[in-house]
Amino acid sequence: MQTPAPTPAPVRNPTPRLVLRADGNSRIGLGHVMRLLALAEILQPDFAELLFLIREPDAALVEQLRGAGLAVRDLPAQPLAEEAAWLVRHVLRPTDLLVLDGYDFRYDYQNTVRGAVARLVYLDDLHAYPLAADLILNPAGGLTLRDYELRQPGARLLSGPAFAPLRAAFRTLPMAEQVASTDTVLVCLGGADPTHQTQRIAAELLALPSVRQVHAVVGGAYLGWESLSAWAQDQPRLLLHRNLSGPDLAALMRECGAAVCSASTVSYEYAAAGGGLLFLLPTADNQQDIDRYLRETGLALPYPAAANVLTSPEAGRVAERLRRQQLQVFDGLAPVRLRQEFRALQLPPPPFYLRPVVAADSDQLLAWTNEPAVRQFSFNSTPVERPNHEQWLAARLQDPKALLLLAQDAATGRPAGLIRFAIEGEKATLSYLLDAAFRGRGLAPLLLLAGTRRLAEHFPQVRQVVGHVQTANVPSVRAFERAGFQQVPTDSPSTLSFLWQAARI
């Protein structure tokens, strides 16, 4: 049962602008920029305007960003404290959603820009200083709020590959195909390889008798291309690749049953592209979390083990074990989860709190259930008799696979609505309603989101949350959309279904 809204829905604010800020070049690498580019591509359907802020980008990078549909603004070089104030005066709008990626955008910078925008998101690798962001996105797994000092009330943390923004070529699960042999090895230490280790690693791999072919990949910002190319001319088993597109890199990764990657987004891209025998070589301090996470969860091995593993008769078996685990974690659903969370981020805090339903709530629930407007939009419009209701409620309160939550107005304590879930394995089906006095206030999406968050606390095994709505119930359809749920196909023209994709913990 979904609540109708007899009064017209309030006019929604104009679609906010997504503003992204990162820097990248041959000295610091392009990891921050590419990560935000991937995020922008994922979120683009939900924003009418996307603006990328960057200092002194080269022409090729600007062309790449603009080709992805982003407006690009070259920022003047100035101290970051002055830049933050300059952005507040000249660039940022109160409706903006601002995303920062870079470990120099610390608390003072964040605190300055936070007051000028609707929401602030920070992509973090270090958890080394206080943060003023509303949402923290750390691609490394295994982190919790205890690892952070979050100073923005209600700030949330999204951690792990379930929320890692990857480029389009790596967001689709690979088709079943022949598994590549571990005698073909990829070397990719980031597009810029700022510590210049590509040649050394390639030479060490070529010295192994079990390695037939090495593919070394660098980006357009790599400064040692001439010397690397000259050396490669005497290495017949080495193929060099420069500035590959996402699809070309994904295709190359699928040809390589083993890879040596920096502990960065490129290691995630290899695992997502199909995976295999992944060896990690951290090339910067901000890669330590991903390095630890991938190794501790059995998704990768440290590079010093490469020689022993690649020359072992068990190399194929180890590669298959890693590949199976990588495909479980990199399930192709990160874009869905990110769009959910960024939609939900734009909602205000709920003016109610949730508590478990108790037997004493029976009369209130029955009155809500039999309200004519509620019955109109229920899939069974017949009024519910009291004995049947009481029997149903008693059974639900004893059912370990049910969760019933009552929303109470924080200001008055009055019952404001109900959200309930029926759990079957990894799937939960929800139903909700609002009291007539609380309709027309935009509370439905807040109830959907708050209930789904509470469900995740009680039933962490749930992977999917589904709600069904009559097509004619337009306010409820809008509520699911605003809460971040994605519409999924149904067999009935009179019914719409909405899905929330939960993350594997």
C-alpha positions in Angstrom: 0.0 0.0 0.0 1.4 3.4 -1.0 0.1 6.7 0.3 -1.7 9.0 -2.2 -1.1 12.7 -2.0 -4.4 14.6 -2.5 -2.8 18.0 -2.4 -0.5 18.9 -5.3 3.2 17.9 -4.9 5.4 21.0 -4.1 7.3 22.4 -7.0 10.7 20.8 -7.2 13.8 22.9 -7.2 15.6 23.2 -10.5 18.0 20.3 -11.2 21.2 21.2 -9.3 24.6 21.5 -11.0 27.3 18.9 -10.5 30.6 20.6 -9.9 33.8 18.6 -9.8 37.3 19.7 -8.6 40.5 17.8 -9.1 44.0 18.3 -10.6 46.2 16.0 -12.7 49.4 16.2 -14.6 52.6 14.2 -15.3 54.0 15.0 -11.9 51.1 13.9 -9.7 49.4 11.6 -12.1 45.8 11.7 -13.5 44.2 9.4 -11.0 42.0 12.0 -9.3 40.9 13.5 -12.6 40.0 10.1 -14.2 38.1 9.1 -11.1 36.0 12.2 -11.2 35.5 11.8 -14.9 34.1 8.3 -14.3 31.8 9.6 -11.6 30.6 12.4 -13.9 29.8 9.9 -16.6 27.7 7.8 -14.1 25.8 10.7 -12.7 25.3 12.6 -15.9 21.7 11.5 -16.4 20.7 13.2 -13.1 22.2 16.6 -13.7 21.4 19.1 -16.4 24.8 20.8 -16.1 28.3 19.4 -15.2 31.3 21.7 -14.5 34.9 20.5 -14.1 37.3 22.8 -12.2 41.0 22.2 -12.8 44.3 24.0 -12.8 46.4 24.3 -16.0 45.1 21.2 -17.8 46.8 20.3 -21.0 44.8 20.4 -24.3 44.3 16.7 -24.6 42.8 16.5 -21.1 40.5 19.3 -21.7 39.3 17.7 -25.0 38.7 14.4 -23.1 36.7 16.1 -20.4 34.6 18.1 -22.9 34.1 15.0 -25.0 32.4 13.5 -21.9 29.9 16.4 -21.8 31.6 18.5 -19.1 32.2 22.2 -19.2 35.8 22.9 -18.1 37.0 25.9 -16.2 40.7 26.5 -15.9 41.3 27.9 -12.4 43.9 30.6 -11.7 47.0 29.4 -9.8 46.8 30.6 -6.2 47.1 29.2 -2.7 44.3 26.7 -1.9 42.9 28.8 1.0 42.6 31.8 -1.5 41.1 29.5 -4.1 38.3 28.3 -1.8 37.3 31.9 -1.1 37.6 32.7 -4.8 35.3 29.8 -5.7 32.7 31.0 -3.2 32.7 34.5 -4.7 32.9 33.7 -8.4 31.9 30.1 -9.2 29.8 28.2 -6.7 26.0 28.4 -6.4 23.7 27.6 -3.4 22.1 24.7 -5.3 25.4 23.1 -6.4 26.6 19.6 -5.5 30.4 19.9 -5.2 32.7 17.0 -5.4 36.4 17.3 -4.4 39.1 14.7 -5.2 42.6 15.3 -4.0 44.4 15.1 -0.7 45.2 18.8 -0.6 41.6 19.8 -0.2 41.7 19.6 3.6 39.3 20.7 6.3 39.8 24.5 6.0 39.2 24.3 2.2 36.2 22.1 2.6 34.7 24.2 5.4 35.0 27.4 3.3 33.2 25.9 0.2 30.7 23.9 2.2 28.7 27.0 3.2 28.3 28.0 -0.5 26.8 24.8 -1.9 23.9 22.5 -1.2 26.0 19.4 -0.6 29.7 18.6 -0.5 31.2 15.2 -1.4 34.8 14.3 -0.8 36.6 11.4 -2.5 39.2 10.3 0.0 42.2 7.9 0.1 43.9 8.9 3.4 41.4 9.4 6.2 44.1 11.5 7.8 42.4 14.8 8.7 39.0 16.1 9.7 36.4 16.5 7.0 33.5 18.9 6.4 31.8 16.9 3.7 28.3 15.5 3.8 29.3 12.4 1.9 32.8 10.7 1.9 33.5 8.2 -0.8 36.5 6.0 -0.3 37.0 3.2 -2.9 39.1 1.1 -0.4 37.0 -1.3 1.6 37.1 -2.3 5.2 36.7 1.3 6.5 34.1 2.6 9.0 33.1 5.9 10.5 35.5 5.1 13.3 38.3 5.8 10.9 37.2 9.3 10.3 36.7 12.6 12.1 33.5 13.9 10.4 32.4 17.4 11.4 29.4 17.8 9.2 26.2 16.6 11.1 24.7 13.5 9.5 27.8 12.8 7.2 27.9 9.4 5.6 30.7 7.1 4.4 30.6 5.0 1.3 33.5 2.5 1.3 34.7 -0.2 -1.0 34.4 -1.4 -4.6 30.6 -1.4 -4.3 30.8 2.4 -4.7 34.0 2.8 -6.7 33.4 5.0 -9.8 34.9 3.2 -12.9 35.0 4.3 -16.5 32.2 3.0 -18.8 34.3 0.2 -20.3 34.8 -1.3 -16.9 31.2 -1.0 -15.6 29.8 -4.0 -17.5 30.5 -7.5 -16.4 32.6 -9.4 -19.0 30.9 -12.0 -21.1 31.8 -15.6 -20.5 34.9 -16.3 -22.6 38.1 -18.2 -22.6 40.2 -17.3 -19.6 43.6 -15.7 -20.6 46.8 -17.5 -19.7 49.0 -16.2 -16.9 52.0 -16.3 -19.3 50.7 -12.9 -20.7 51.2 -10.1 -18.1 50.0 -6.6 -18.1 52.0 -3.8 -16.4 50.1 -0.6 -15.7 51.3 1.6 -12.9 49.0 4.5 -13.6 48.8 6.7 -16.6 51.7 8.9 -15.5 53.7 6.4 -13.5 55.2 9.3 -11.6 57.8 7.1 -9.9 59.0 5.7 -13.2 58.9 2.0 -12.4 57.4 0.6 -15.6 60.7 -0.3 -17.2 62.1 -2.0 -14.1 59.0 -4.1 -13.6 58.8 -5.1 -17.2 62.4 -6.2 -17.2 61.9 -8.3 -14.1 58.9 -10.0 -15.6 60.7 -10.6 -18.9 63.5 -12.4 -17.0 61.0 -15.1 -15.9 61.0 -18.2 -18.1 57.2 -18.7 -17.6 56.3 -15.2 -19.1 55.7 -15.3 -22.8 54.5 -11.7 -23.3 54.4 -8.5 -21.4 52.1 -5.6 -22.2 53.2 -2.3 -20.6 50.7 0.6 -20.6 51.4 4.2 -19.9 49.2 7.3 -20.4 49.7 10.6 -22.3 51.1 12.3 -19.2 54.0 9.7 -18.9 57.3 11.6 -19.3 59.7 8.8 -20.0 58.2 7.5 -23.2 61.2 8.1 -25.4 63.6 6.2 -23.2 61.1 3.5 -22.6 60.5 3.1 -26.3 64.2 3.0 -27.1 64.7 0.2 -24.5 61.7 -1.7 -25.7 63.2 -2.1 -29.2 65.5 -4.8 -27.8 62.7 -6.6 -26.0 60.9 -8.8 -28.5 58.4 -10.1 -25.9 57.4 -6.6 -24.8 54.6 -4.5 -26.4 54.2 -0.9 -25.4 50.8 0.9 -25.3 50.3 4.6 -24.8 47.2 6.6 -23.9 44.8 3.7 -24.5 41.0 4.5 -24.6 38.9 2.8 -21.9 37.5 0.2 -24.3 41.0 -0.6 -25.7 42.5 -1.0 -22.2 39.6 -3.2 -21.0 40.1 -5.4 -24.1 43.9 -5.6 -23.4 43.3 -6.5 -19.8 41.1 -9.4 -20.8 44.0 -10.8 -22.9 46.2 -10.8 -19.8 45.8 -13.5 -17.2 48.1 -11.7 -14.9 48.8 -8.1 -14.1 51.1 -5.8 -12.1 49.2 -2.7 -11.2 49.5 0.3 -8.9 47.1 0.0 -5.9 44.8 2.5 -7.4 41.8 2.7 -9.8 43.7 0.7 -12.4 43.8 -2.3 -10.2 40.0 -2.1 -9.8 39.6 -1.7 -13.5 41.6 -4.9 -14.1 39.5 -6.9 -11.6 36.3 -5.4 -13.1 37.3 -6.2 -16.7 37.5 -9.9 -16.0 40.3 -10.2 -13.4 43.0 -12.8 -12.9 46.4 -13.0 -11.1 46.6 -9.4 -9.8 49.9 -8.2 -8.2 49.9 -4.8 -6.4 52.8 -2.3 -6.4 51.8 0.8 -4.5 53.3 3.9 -6.1 52.0 6.6 -3.7 51.1 7.0 0.0 47.4 7.4 -0.8 47.3 3.9 -2.3 47.9 2.1 1.0 44.2 1.5 1.9 43.4 -0.1 -1.5 46.6 -2.2 -1.3 45.6 -3.4 2.2 42.0 -4.1 1.3 42.7 -6.0 -1.9 45.4 -8.2 -0.3 43.5 -8.9 3.0 40.3 -9.9 1.1 42.2 -12.3 -1.2 41.5 -10.2 -4.3 45.2 -9.5 -5.1 48.8 -10.4 -4.1 51.8 -8.2 -3.3 54.2 -7.7 -6.2 57.2 -9.3 -4.4 55.3 -12.6 -4.7 55.1 -12.3 -8.5 58.2 -14.3 -9.5 57.4 -17.2 -7.3 53.7 -17.4 -8.3 54.2 -16.9 -12.0 56.8 -19.6 -12.2 54.8 -22.0 -10.1 52.7 -24.9 -11.7 49.8 -23.6 -9.5 49.7 -20.2 -11.2 46.6 -21.0 -13.2 44.7 -22.3 -10.1 45.7 -19.2 -8.1 44.5 -17.0 -10.9 41.2 -18.7 -11.1 40.6 -18.4 -7.4 41.4 -14.6 -7.5 39.2 -14.2 -10.6 36.2 -15.8 -8.9 36.5 -13.6 -5.8 37.0 -10.4 -8.0 33.9 -11.0 -10.0 31.8 -11.4 -6.8 33.0 -8.0 -5.5 33.1 -6.1 -8.8 29.6 -7.0 -9.7 28.9 -4.1 -12.2 26.3 -2.5 -9.9 28.5 0.4 -8.5 26.9 2.9 -11.0 23.4 2.0 -9.7 24.4 2.4 -6.1 26.2 5.7 -6.8 23.2 7.2 -8.5 21.0 6.1 -5.6 23.2 7.7 -3.1 23.7 11.0 -5.0 19.9 11.3 -5.4 19.3 10.6 -1.7 22.0 13.1 -0.8 19.9 15.9 -2.2 17.1 15.2 0.3 16.8 17.1 3.6 17.1 15.4 7.0 13.8 13.7 8.0 11.7 15.6 10.6 10.7 12.3 12.2 12.3 9.3 13.8 11.6 5.7 13.3 10.8 3.1 16.0 9.6 -0.5 15.8 5.9 -1.1 15.6 4.4 -2.6 18.8 1.1 -4.2 19.5 -0.3 -1.0 21.0 -0.1 0.6 17.6 -2.8 -1.7 16.2 -5.7 0.8 16.2 -3.6 3.5 14.5 -2.4 1.1 11.8 -5.9 -0.2 11.2 -7.2 3.4 10.8 -4.5 4.2 8.3 -5.1 1.0 6.4 -8.8 1.6 6.0 -8.7 5.2 5.1 -10.5 5.5 1.7 -7.6 7.3 0.0 -5.2 4.6 1.1 -7.4 1.8 -0.1 -7.8 3.5 -3.5 -4.1 3.0 -4.2 -3.7 -0.4 -2.5 -3.4 -3.4 -4.7 -6.4 -4.8 -2.7 -8.9 -2.1 -2.2 -11.3 -4.1 0.1 -11.4 -2.7 3.6 -9.6 -4.8 6.2 -11.7 -6.2 9.1 -10.3 -5.8 12.6 -9.9 -9.5 13.4 -8.0 -10.0 10.2 -5.8 -7.0 10.9 -5.0 -8.0 14.5 -4.2 -11.5 13.3 -1.9 -10.1 10.6 -0.2 -7.7 13.0 0.4 -10.4 15.6 2.0 -12.6 13.0 4.2 -9.8 11.6 5.5 -8.9 15.0 6.6 -12.5 15.6 8.0 -12.9 12.1 11.8 -12.8 12.1 11.6 -12.0 8.3 9.5 -8.9 8.8 10.4 -5.3 9.8 7.7 -2.8 10.7 8.7 0.8 11.5 6.5 3.6 12.6 7.5 7.2 11.9 6.9 9.7 14.7 7.0 13.5 14.1 10.1 14.8 16.0 8.4 18.0 17.0 5.0 16.7 18.2 5.5 13.0 18.7 2.4 12.3 16.6 2.4 9.1 14.4 3.3 10.3 10.9 3.5 7.1 8.9 4.5 3.4 8.5 7.0 1.6 6.4 7.2 -2.2 6.5 9.4 -4.8 4.8 8.9 -8.5 4.0 12.3 -10.2 3.7 12.9 -13.3 1.6 16.6 -14.2 1.5 18.5 -11.4 -0.1 15.4 -9.5 -1.3 13.0 -7.3 0.7 9.7 -5.9 -0.5 8.5 -2.7 1.1 5.1 -1.0 1.6 4.5 2.4 3.1 1.9 5.0 4.0 1.7 8.5 5.5 -0.9 10.0 7.8 -3.3 12.4 6.0 -2.0 15.3 8.1 1.6 14.7 6.9 0.9 14.4 3.2 1.9 17.1 0.8 5.1 17.9 2.7 7.6 15.9 0.7 8.0 13.3 3.5 7.4 10.2 1.4 10.9 10.0 -0.1 12.4 10.7 3.3 10.4 7.8 4.8 11.5 5.5 2.0 15.1 6.4 2.4 15.1 6.3 6.3 13.3 2.9 6.3 15.7 1.4 3.7 18.7 2.6 5.8 17.2 1.0 8.9 16.5 -2.2 7.0 20.2 -2.4 6.1 21.1 -2.2 9.8 18.8 -5.0 10.8 19.2 -7.3 7.7 22.7 -6.7 6.2 22.2 -9.7 4.0 19.6 -8.0 1.9 20.9 -7.0 -1.5 17.7 -5.7 -3.1 14.8 -3.7 -1.8 11.7 -3.5 -4.1 8.6 -1.4 -4.0 5.5 -1.8 -6.2 3.3 1.2 -7.1 0.2 1.6 -9.2 1.0 3.6 -12.3 -1.8 6.1 -11.5 -0.2 6.9 -8.1 2.0 9.6 -9.5 3.1 11.1 -6.1 4.3 7.7 -4.9 6.2 7.2 -8.2 7.9 10.6 -7.7 8.7 9.7 -4.1 10.6 6.5 -5.1 12.5 8.4 -7.8 13.5 11.2 -5.4 14.6 8.7 -2.7 17.1 7.2 -5.3 15.2 4.0 -6.3 15.6 2.9 -9.9 12.5 1.9 -12.0 12.7 -1.7 -13.2 10.6 -3.4 -15.9 7.3 -5.1 -14.9 4.9 -7.4 -16.7 1.9 -5.2 -15.8 1.1 -1.9 -17.5 -0.8 -0.8 -14.4 2.1 -1.4 -12.0 5.6 0.1 -11.7 8.4 -1.4 -9.6 11.3 0.4 -8.0 14.6 -1.1 -6.9 17.2 -0.1 -4.3 20.5 -2.0 -4.8 22.2 -2.6 -1.5 26.0 -3.1 -1.1 27.6 -6.3 0.0 29.2 -5.7 3.4 
